[in-house]
């Protein structure tokens, strides 16, 4: 049945079989995070640890990564899967170097958010949810980013870009390409240039 | 107008750092509370202040604190709700960004009053840059002896931790937030038991909004009675309003409760009037979940009184002709705004954010979005309008948490006040489309 095939091909069911482990530096960070919660409530650290895992292991959560996190926290893998599939900031499929998330909710929409999305669709030539063939950009539509007075807004990885215009978006995209090509995709200076 | 209270000294350069904050009177309220007052006295001041929950519900804070199960021998928790995700609301983000120490100060005093040793700030995952700002402020407070063991030489010890969410509007609901903090899906719990008895890890817990907790420091400094003198009636003190939409000056404003809505919209001190000098069409005054009101009803009540920025005045006329102060997410629409398109947009938001636990909300938000989509996209039928009203009515009050209500109210109120516009979309779809295309070109 088609339905079953789809399930089997779902990223949640595909194990890559790669051994994953945090570096000792990251592991220390994870342990200090776990100390914030009572000893019998280590599951509480799940969301913060998944954020770190996603950052460390290529921008998404593979089954192997989720299993590893489960082992770290002493919980069942299913407890990690059900959380990873619930929250919109966790990605289960490989993303581009930059994940561009454009706010589409009410206040942004009336201040030009729809126009920004249309512009990005045109420039990147992909649909929402897809990644450019060069693996540089993943485009997503998201709900309210809490930036309603400074819209339209998009979030690129962890940074906010506000008061957008199509021209500004073009400049940001060019800048991102340059940083990625220079092998430092997360340069902290680029946000100040635009905000 | 009273001066700024929550946003006092916000313009002082470097106020985000401990030294500048401290030299501008910061943490004196902590010294006062811990050295000169008992737990009960702090709670009494908060009670006297008439402070009400600033997250949206407007529940009296002192009363909420009084419900905390003090007989239990389990540890107690204070959780700060910084999961600000209500469309139109960005006040907590602004406060934490510029004045992180004001929040920390409020958390210390509140924890002292509640007998709490561990406090978590649950912040929405998208605000990752704020986590760094808050953690730096917490570190500074530790260094200067305002956090950690035996604060200011008293028996009181406290640790504050920042806990990021991961993108789920529903986690702003307090029990969903607690579930999420426990490392689970953000599914709201059935109440009772209330968090005051069984909250985080089954322990007595108080969950308060950022703005509410930040107000505790100033209340202790000035005294509850002095705070209650500000504002109007049962809406005491000041409120942060985040204004956005088609206005000249979007931004966060601290207003004294009781300010006329008209002044807020048109005064150059606040919104500065409608952008491009257009006409005001409608306002959603308290975040996207509260009913939308047309211009005449937002400026004055059905009785003809001036509408004021208070919990009571905005709610005057109930849902027939009133709305709610909510979270203070003030969204303004000008004459060109399409109410149908906007309602569809907001319904799409609720469909996306419904946790899926309760059928009325999970299915109802989906159906409302579908029907609104077809009305907006030239495929609507006249009967669709009443269908929407019926679906909204069947969601309202039939769900575990208020997300169902929050999804139903915008739809019900848009049809109540702008029914003609929905009918026009059904009767003259081509004309509506042409109008929107024309508007789009203007951007």
Interface residues (C-beta under 8 A of the other chain):
Chain A: X36 X38 X41 X43 X44 X45 X46 X47 X48 X50 X51 X73 X75 X79 X82 X83 X86 X87 X88 X89 X90 X104 X105 X106 X107 X109 X110 X111 X112 X114 X115 X142 X143 X144 X145 X146 X147 X148 X149 X150 X151 X155 X158 X159 X160
Chain B: X84 X85 X86 X87 X88 X89 X90 X93 X124 X125 X126 X127 X128 X129 X159 X161 X163 X164 X165 X166 X167 X168 X169 X180 X181 X182 X183 X184 X185 X186 X201 X242 X243 X244 X245 X246 X250 X251 X252 X288 X329 X331 X333 X337 X341 X342 X345 X346 X348 X349 X352 X353 X355 X440 X443
